[in-house]
Amino acid sequence: MTSSTASSVRSNVSMWLLVAVVIVLAVAPLFLNRGSEFGGADGLAEETITEIQPEVRPWFEPLWEPPGGETESLLFSLQAALGAGLIGYYFGLKRGQGRRDAGEKLSAVVGKDRNKEAS
């Protein structure tokens, strides 16, 4: 086995190991805290504020209230997916631009060297 092949195998194994760790970290709370409700921070904040100062009223009401928890979760997931897509697109675009610029610089340097050899 060549060194590049061994490095590639090690890189592949470490990537899959990292994926497995992330999956375990995401799923473990579901099994460790059976029967618990994973509520959002908004509801918890509202309860705490009401306990501390019951006379406090919201400044405004929502324009539209989702019909159920599933719809709210769907909209939150959609928002997260769109945000991740935009961030991924931006980083991919910048990486492509960097590679293009590096290629242009390399071809300019090679072109200058060829011109010197032709003279």
Secondary structure, 3 states (H helix, E strand, C coil): CCHHHHHHHHHHHHHHHHHHHHHHHHHHHHHHCCCCCCCCHHHHHHHHHHHHCCCCCCCCCCCCCCCCHHHHHHHHHHHHHHHHHHHHHHHHHHHHHHHHHHHHHHHHHHHHHHHHHHC
